[in-house]
Amino acid sequence: MRVFIAGVDGYLGWPLAQYLTARGHEVGGADTFFRRQWVEEMGSWSAVPISDIKQRLIGFNKRFDKELRFWPWDLREYANVEKIFHEFQPEAVVHLGECPSAPYSMIDVHHTVFVQTNNITSTLNLVYAIRDIRPEAHLVKLGTMGEYGTPPVDIPEGFFEVEFRGRKARLPFPRLAGSWYHWSKVHGSNNIMFACKIWDLRSTDVMQGVVFGTRIDEMDGDKRLLTRVDFDQAFGTAINRFCCQAVIHHPLTPFGKGRQIRGFLPLRDTMQCLSLAPENPPQIAE
């Protein structure tokens, strides 16, 4: 299967390209290296040194004896997405090309507008390219449990049965996002759901929790294949950041009052999830 990964240079995108290739798939990807720029803007860097894309691609080719098709293009420009789809003809599209940081989206108006524009525009461009060029392709979008906020009830699998004034219906579970970033993910989920309904597309919206970890077996000890590990205030996720702080004997910095309860997902399990999804597409219009 030909799988296109948007955001292939990122924390999840880079190991996913390796994991899918090891499973026999043909992988291509695009990235404009925003994640590297965002972390640098925070005055930080990856705790695990990462190679530039040229060395990464050389290491990838040596490890798997396959080429990773790569486009250093901005997916906010539809012409770029259109050209990639014509060249690669993907059968599945994994969308990891969004800004994933709530704190970053809350800095000021400029960061808010950037995060919303980047995340929503790239998603819409991919949806339109699927409709116009590869209508049978399966879109796998990385969502987030943060779309739901922290309601005082169990969160169902996307939809729930509701009864109001004697009438029953099956509706999407309400979103109660807590940041501009999370609202951009809500808008993306709603836009995709609408596109599937009116254009008979197929999509899987993966409502994932926080990921931790640094390696998968497919990296095979090659430093060029390692993924990034961030620890800064905007892109350092909880467990990764806490581990980095522990190594240097820095006091741990929990969020807020430290009373949140969250599920966490190892990087290896995330790779399994993000490979099972494209390998098991839903029905048309689902």
C-alpha positions in Angstrom: 0.0 0.0 0.0 1.2 3.5 -0.8 1.0 5.6 2.3 1.6 9.4 2.4 2.6 10.9 5.7 2.0 14.6 6.3 4.6 15.7 8.8 7.0 12.9 8.1 10.0 14.7 9.8 8.2 14.9 13.2 8.2 13.0 16.4 5.6 10.5 15.2 6.0 10.9 11.5 9.6 9.8 11.2 9.3 6.5 13.2 6.0 5.8 11.5 7.7 5.9 8.0 10.1 3.3 9.3 7.4 1.1 10.9 5.2 1.1 7.8 8.1 0.4 5.5 9.2 -2.5 7.6 5.7 -3.9 7.2 6.1 -3.8 3.4 4.3 -0.6 2.5 5.6 2.1 0.1 5.9 5.4 2.1 6.2 9.0 1.0 6.0 12.1 3.0 6.2 15.9 3.2 7.4 18.3 5.8 8.4 22.0 6.0 10.4 21.5 9.3 8.1 23.7 11.3 8.6 21.5 14.4 12.3 22.2 14.4 11.7 25.9 14.0 9.0 26.0 16.8 11.3 24.3 19.3 14.1 26.6 18.4 11.8 29.6 18.9 11.2 28.3 22.4 15.0 28.4 23.0 15.2 24.6 23.1 16.3 21.6 21.2 15.8 17.8 21.0 17.3 15.9 24.0 18.1 13.2 21.5 20.3 14.7 18.7 18.5 14.3 15.4 20.0 14.4 11.9 19.0 16.7 9.1 16.6 15.4 6.5 19.4 14.6 4.0 21.1 12.3 6.5 17.8 10.8 7.6 16.9 9.8 4.1 20.4 8.3 3.5 20.0 6.3 6.7 16.5 5.2 5.8 17.7 4.0 2.4 20.6 2.0 4.0 18.4 0.5 6.7 15.4 -0.6 4.5 17.0 -0.7 1.0 14.1 1.5 -0.1 13.6 5.1 -1.1 11.4 7.4 1.1 9.8 9.8 -1.4 10.1 13.2 0.3 8.7 16.7 -0.6 9.9 19.7 1.5 6.6 21.5 0.7 4.1 23.5 2.6 0.7 21.7 2.7 -1.1 24.9 3.3 -0.7 25.5 -0.4 -3.2 23.4 -2.3 -1.0 23.3 -5.4 1.7 21.5 -3.5 -0.8 18.9 -2.1 -2.2 18.5 -5.6 1.2 17.8 -7.2 2.2 15.3 -4.5 -1.1 13.4 -4.9 -0.6 13.3 -8.7 3.0 12.0 -8.4 2.5 9.6 -5.5 -1.1 8.4 -5.9 -1.5 7.5 -2.2 -3.9 4.8 -1.1 -3.8 6.0 2.5 -2.9 9.5 3.9 -1.7 9.8 7.6 -2.1 13.5 8.6 0.5 14.3 11.3 1.3 17.7 9.8 -0.4 19.9 12.4 1.0 22.1 15.2 0.5 19.9 18.3 1.0 22.4 21.1 -1.7 24.0 23.3 0.8 26.3 25.1 2.2 27.5 21.8 -1.3 28.3 20.5 -2.0 30.4 23.6 1.1 32.7 23.4 -0.6 35.6 21.6 -2.8 36.4 18.7 -0.2 35.7 16.1 0.5 32.2 17.4 -3.2 31.5 17.8 -3.9 32.5 14.2 -0.9 30.6 12.9 -1.9 27.3 14.7 -5.5 27.5 13.6 -4.7 28.4 10.0 -1.9 25.8 9.7 -4.0 23.0 11.2 -7.3 23.7 9.5 -6.0 24.7 6.1 -3.7 21.7 5.7 -6.5 19.3 6.7 -8.9 20.9 4.2 -6.3 20.7 1.4 -5.7 17.0 2.0 -9.5 16.4 2.1 -10.0 18.2 -1.2 -7.0 16.4 -2.8 -8.5 13.0 -1.8 -11.9 14.0 -3.2 -10.4 15.3 -6.5 -7.5 12.9 -7.1 -7.7 9.8 -4.9 -11.4 9.4 -3.8 -10.8 5.8 -2.7 -7.9 6.8 -0.4 -8.3 6.5 3.4 -7.5 9.5 5.5 -6.1 8.8 9.0 -6.0 12.0 11.0 -4.3 12.3 14.4 -6.9 13.8 16.7 -6.6 14.2 20.4 -8.6 13.3 23.5 -8.2 17.0 24.4 -11.0 17.7 22.0 -13.4 16.4 24.6 -12.0 18.3 27.5 -12.6 16.7 30.9 -16.4 16.1 31.1 -17.6 14.4 34.3 -19.0 11.5 32.3 -17.5 8.6 30.4 -16.4 9.6 26.8 -17.9 7.3 24.2 -16.3 6.3 20.9 -17.1 9.5 19.0 -20.9 9.3 19.1 -23.5 8.7 21.8 -27.2 8.1 22.1 -29.2 11.0 23.5 -32.8 11.4 24.5 -34.3 14.9 24.8 -38.0 15.7 25.3 -39.1 12.2 24.3 -37.0 12.0 21.1 -33.8 9.9 20.6 -30.8 10.5 18.3 -27.2 9.4 17.7 -25.0 12.5 17.8 -21.3 13.4 18.0 -20.2 13.6 21.6 -19.8 17.3 22.6 -16.4 18.9 22.4 -15.1 21.0 25.3 -11.6 21.9 24.2 -9.3 23.9 26.5 -7.0 25.7 24.1 -6.9 27.3 20.6 -4.9 24.3 19.5 -7.5 21.8 20.7 -10.2 23.9 19.1 -8.3 23.7 15.8 -8.4 19.9 16.1 -12.2 20.0 16.8 -12.7 22.0 13.6 -10.6 19.6 11.7 -12.6 16.6 13.0 -15.9 18.3 12.1 -14.7 19.3 8.7 -13.6 15.7 7.9 -16.8 14.2 9.2 -18.7 16.6 6.9 -16.5 15.8 3.9 -17.1 12.1 4.4 -20.9 12.7 4.5 -21.2 14.8 1.4 -18.4 13.3 -0.7 -18.5 9.6 0.3 -14.9 9.7 1.6 -13.5 7.4 4.3 -11.6 8.5 7.3 -10.3 7.4 10.7 -9.9 10.1 13.4 -7.5 8.8 16.0 -8.3 10.4 19.4 -5.0 9.8 20.9 -3.5 10.6 24.3 0.0 11.7 25.2 2.8 9.7 23.7 6.1 8.9 25.3 9.2 7.1 24.3 12.3 7.5 22.1 12.8 4.4 20.0 11.2 1.6 18.0 12.9 -1.6 17.1 13.0 -0.7 13.4 15.6 2.1 14.1 18.1 -0.7 14.6 20.6 1.5 16.5 21.2 3.9 13.6 21.4 7.4 15.0 20.1 8.9 11.8 16.9 7.0 12.3 16.2 8.3 15.9 13.3 10.6 16.5 13.2 13.8 18.5 12.5 14.1 22.2 11.4 17.6 23.3 11.4 18.9 26.9 10.6 22.6 26.5 7.5 24.3 27.9 5.5 24.2 24.7 6.5 20.9 23.0 7.8 18.7 25.8 5.1 16.3 26.6 4.6 15.1 30.2 6.6 11.8 30.5 9.3 12.7 28.0 9.9 16.1 29.8 9.8 14.6 33.3 12.4 12.0 32.3 14.7 14.7 30.9 14.2 16.7 34.1 15.0 13.7 36.2 18.3 13.0 34.3 19.6 16.4 35.1 18.2 16.4 38.7 15.7 19.2 37.9 12.5 19.4 39.9 9.6 18.0 38.0 7.2 20.5 36.6 3.6 19.1 36.6 0.8 20.9 34.8 -1.3 23.2 37.0 -1.9 21.6 40.4 -0.7 18.2 39.2 -4.1 16.6 39.8 -4.9 15.6 36.2 -5.3 11.9 35.4 -4.4 11.0 31.9 -3.7 7.9 29.8 -0.3 7.6 28.2 0.8 5.7 25.2 4.3 4.3 24.4 5.8 5.2 21.1 5.8 1.5 20.1 2.1 1.2 20.7 1.4 4.4 18.8 3.2 3.0 15.8 1.0 -0.1 16.0 -2.1 2.0 16.2 -1.1 4.2 13.3 -0.4 1.2 11.1 -3.5 -0.8 12.0 -5.7 2.2 11.1 -4.6 2.6 7.4 -4.5 -1.2 7.0 -8.1 -1.5 8.1 -10.0 1.3 6.3 -13.7 2.0 7.1 -16.5 1.8 4.6 -17.3 4.5 2.1 -18.8 7.6 3.7 -17.8 6.4 7.2 
